[in-house]
Amino acid sequence: MQPFPLGPLTESQSRVRQEFLDFAEQWQQTKQQWRDEPARKFEREALCDLSPTLTRVAAAMQTFAEACREADRHLSDPDHHYGA
């Protein structure tokens, strides 16, 4: 049995991380010019939860990748008794 292909998942994890870093850098540059109440409202309402949400998404993707690796180990050696 072929192992679960984790390449696309790993690539997605890297892309999400890099895109967020690029966005955060761009936002910091934008904030230097856009300093009014609408900017603060936009940051508060649209961006405030973005970083924690992306952190949770990244953690979930990592958990999923680990579960796939574990399933591959179980499937490649079904007679081995893994810890519960």
Secondary structure, DSSP 4 states (H G I P E B T S, - for coil): -PPP--HHHHHHHHHHHHHHHHHHHHHHHHHHH--SHHHHHHIIIIITTHHHHHHHHHHHHHHHHHHHHHHHHHHH-TTS----
